[in-house]
């Protein structure tokens, strides 16, 4: 692919979030279309061109009870045990837009913008619209100390489909910037907020979960992963 084609396809940016509240050394510049200077290409490019033997992107739009998380978990575990593929030779990417994209964000975003109401997600502990991202934390706790090593045991790492547990197994998560632009406008309308859309976008994007890569447009990221990176594609709905 030529450099011109690559720039045209990307049309913007990919940034790596290495902490829940920090993306870059400079403030986030929220806008629908990012320029190449707005992104950190190296980490995404390394993901695209990963030398691992098996590479798969799981695309989630609806949360659907965490279906895309379960798909990623099943693929990792099935490839390792059923397929005999070494764990370090598998790269799974969860590429998220729409409501599923909010799984990439911290409790701060879920509480402040009432994501549970907007996404129609009830907290399993309360039965009420979620004000926390209950898909992120592992039931094994922050230290990820599992009580079993049996791959069939729900209490093992191999059956853990939390974001935290999957990240610990090497799964990478992508968040769509364009989707956050749309989500910001949706929650402003639903919650009757006076905030400007770009201020909400900046606020949300400053609270990515650790390790999530923020991409300019998921459609472009998927094209690069499949075209340049030869990732197989799974649509989790």
PATORVEX-103473 format. One record per residue: residue in three letters; x, y, z of N, C-alpha, C in turn. Coordinates in steps of 0.05 Angstrom, whole numbers, plus 5000, padded with zeros to 4 digits. Layout:
<rs>
alaXYZXYZXYZ/...
</rs>
This chain:
<rs>
unk501749765000500050005000501850255000/unk501250444983502850684981502450865005/unk504351045010504051225033501551405029/unk501051485003498751644998496151495004/unk496051244996493651085001493351045031/unk495450995045495350955074494251205088/unk495251435080494351685092491351725086/unk490651665061487851705054485951525069/unk486851275073485251075087484951145116/unk487151215129487051275157485551535162/unk486351745147485052005149485352115177/unk487052005194487252115221489151975238/unk488251895262490051845283489551595299/unk491751485310491551275330493251355354/unk492151345378493651415401493451205422/unk495651155436495650945456495151065483/unk493350955498492851045525494350865544/unk496350975558497950815576497150845605/unk495251015610494151045636491251135634/unk489751085655486851125653486151425649/unk487951605658487251885657489052045639/unk490951915626492952065610493251935583/unk493052095561493451995534496052095523/unk496452355522498752475511499952685530/unk502252785524503452995541501953255536/unk500653285513499153525508496153465510/unk494453675513491553625516490453485491/unk488353325496486953195474485653405456/unk486053385430484753575412482453425398/unk480053465409477753315399476653445374/unk476253285354475153365328474353115313/unk472553145294471552905280473752775264/unk475352925250477452815232480152895243/unk481752705250484452755259486452755236/unk488452915239490652915220492852725230/unk494752665212496752475219498452565243/unk498752835246500352935268498952905295/unk496452825295494952795320495252515332/unk496552335319496552065328499351945332/unk499451735348501951585353501751335336/unk502951345313502551125293504150875300/unk506350895314508150675317506850435331/unk505350485352504250255367502150115351/unk500450265337498450145320499649995297/unk501750115285503049985263504349725272/unk505449725296506649475306504449265310/unk502149345319499949165322499049045295/unk498749225275498049135248499948925238/unk502548985241504648805230505748605250/unk504148535270505048345289505948085275/unk508247975283509247725270508047475281/unk506047495299504847255311503547085290/unk503346825296502446625277499446655271/unk497846695292494946725288494147005297/unk492747155279491847425286488947455279/unk487347545298484547565294483447825306/unk481647965292480348195303477348125307/unk476448185332473648135340472348405341/unk470348455324469048715321466448715337/unk466248905356463748925371462549195368/unk459949205362458449455361456449475384/unk454749275388453049255411454449115434/unk453749185458455049055481454148765483/unk451448715480450448445478451448255499/unk451348345524452148185547455148105545/unk456748275532459548225530460248005510/unk458647975489459147755470461847775458/unk462848015451465448035438467647955457/unk467248005483469247925503469347615505/unk466947495505466847205506468047075481/unk467547205458468747105433471747105435/unk472847325445475747345447476847135466/unk475447095488476346895508476246615496/unk474046555482473746295470475846245449/unk476446445433478446415412481246365424/unk481946525444484546485457484846205469/unk482846125484482945865498482745635478/unk481045665458480745445438483245415421/unk484445635413486945615398489145485414/unk489345555439491545445456491145155462/unk488845085472488444805481487444625458/unk485544715443484444545421486244545397/unk487544775392489144795367492144755372/unk492944745397495744695403497544935396/unk496445175395497945415388499045535413/unk501645595414502845725437501445995442/unk501046055467499646305475501046545464/unk503746545462505246775452505246795422/unk503846615409503646625379500846705370/unk499246815389496446895383496147195390/unk495047345371494447625376491447665370/unk489947735391487147795388486748095392/unk485148225375484448505379481448535381/unk480548665402477748735404477349025394/unk476049045371475749305358472849395362/unk472549625377469849695387468949965378/unk466349975369465050235364462150205374/unk460550415370457850405380457850385410/unk455650275422455550245451457850075462/unk458749865447460849695456463349855463/unk463750075449466150245453466450345482/unk464150375496464250475523465550285543/unk465750025535467149835552470149915554/unk471150085536473850175537474350405557/unk472250495571472450735587471850675617/unk472950845634472950805663470150855675/unk470050795701467550845716466851135716/unk468851305715468251595714466451665692/unk466951565668465251615644462451495648/unk462351255658459751115661458051255681/unk459251355703457651495723456851775714/unk458751935704458252215698456252235675/unk456452065655454752085631452451875630/unk452051745653449751555656449651365632/unk451951235629452151055605450250815607/unk449750715631447950495634445150555623/unk444250795628441650885618441750895587/unk443851015577444051055548444350795533/unk446050615544446650365530444750145539/unk442950205557441050005568442549765580/unk444449835597446049635612445549655641/unk444349455653443949445682446149315697/unk446949425719449049315736447949055748/unk449448825744448448575755448248575786/unk449748755799449648765828447148905839/unk446249105824444049275834441449245818/unk441749145793439349125776438549395765/unk440049605771439449875762441349955739/unk440650165723442550245702445350295712/unk447250175699450050175709451250445710/unk452550505732454150745734457150675738/unk457750425731460550335731460850145708/unk463350125699464049935677464549665689/unk462449505692462749245705463949035687/unk464349105662465648915643468748925646/unk469849135659472749165661474048985682/unk473248995707474748865728474448555728/unk476648425734476548135736475448045763/unk474047825763473047715788475347605805/unk477647575793480047485807481447705822/unk480347955820481548175834483748305818/unk484648545827486748695812489248535808/unk489948355827492448205824492147965806/unk489647905797489147685779490147415790/unk489547365815490247115828487846925825/unk488146735807485946545801486146305820/unk483746205827483745975845484045705832/unk484045705805484245455790485945485765/unk487345275757488745275732487445095711/unk485244985719483644805701482344985680/unk482944945654481745115634478745105632/unk477544895643474644865642473244995667/unk474845075686473845185711473145485707/unk470745575713470045855711471846045726/unk473245935746474946095763477846105753/unk478346005729481046015718481346255699/unk483746315693484346535674483146475646/unk482946225640482046145613479146185608/unk477546235630474746285627474046575636/unk476046735640475647015649475247185624/unk472847295620472447465596472247765604/unk473247835627473348125634475448265616/unk475248525613477248675598479948635611/unk480048665637482548645652483848375648/unk482248165650483247895647484247845618/unk482847935598483647905571486148065564/unk486348305575488748465570491148315581/unk490848185604493048045617493947815599/unk492147715582492847495563493747605536/unk494147865534495247985510493248095490/unk490648085497488648205478488848505478/unk488848625454488948915452486149025446/unk485449255457482849375454483149635439/unk481449675419481349925403478850075409/unk479050335412476750515416476550695392/unk474150735381473650895358473151185365/unk474851365356474451655362471851765349/unk471351685325468851785312466451705327/unk466451455338464251355354463851525379/unk466051605392465851765416464752045410/unk465452145386464152405377461152375376/unk460252155365457352105363456052045390/unk457451895407456451835433456152085450/unk458152265448458052515464455552675457/unk454852685431452452835423449952695432/unk450052425433447652275442447152305471/unk449252295488448852325517448152605525/unk449152805510448353085515445353115511/unk444352995489441553015483439852865503/unk440652615509439152445528439052565556/unk441352665565441552765592441053065595/unk440353185572439753475572441953645584/unk444453585574446753725585447253985570/unk448554175583449254425570452054425559/unk453554215564456354205555456454195525/unk458654295514459254275485460254005478/unk459453895455460253625447463253575449/unk464953765440467753725440468953715468/unk467653855487468553835515467953565526/unk465653455519464953185529466852975516/unk467453015490469352825477472052835491/unk473053075496475653095510475552955537/unk473353005552473052895579473052585577/unk471452475559471352185556474052065549/unk475252185529477752065518480052095538/unk479752275557481852295578481452075599/unk479351905596478851695616478551425602/unk480351365584480551095572481650905594/unk480850655591482150455608485150425600/unk486750345618489650305612490050125588/unk491850195571492650015549490850025524/unk488650175525486850185501488050375480/unk487950295455488850455433486450615421/unk486750875420484651045409485251085379/unk483450995362483751015333481951225321/unk482651345299480951565288478251475279/unk478251255265475751145254476150845253/unk474350695266474750405268474550275241/unk472950385223472750265196475550265183/unk477050485185479650505174481550315188/unk481350295214483150115229482649825222/unk480149755218479449475210480649415182/unk480449615164481549575137484549525138/unk485949665155488849635157489549365170/unk488049295191488649045205488148805186/unk486048815170485448595152487148605127/unk487448845115488948875090491948855093/unk493049025110495949025114496848805133/unk495248765154496048575175495148295172/unk493348245153492347975148491047845173/unk489548015188487947915210485447785200/unk484647565211481947455206479947635220/unk477447625211475347805222473047655233/unk472247725257469847615269467947845277/unk465447835268463448035276461947925299/unk462248055322460847975346458248125350/unk457448275331454848415332454948675346/
</rs>
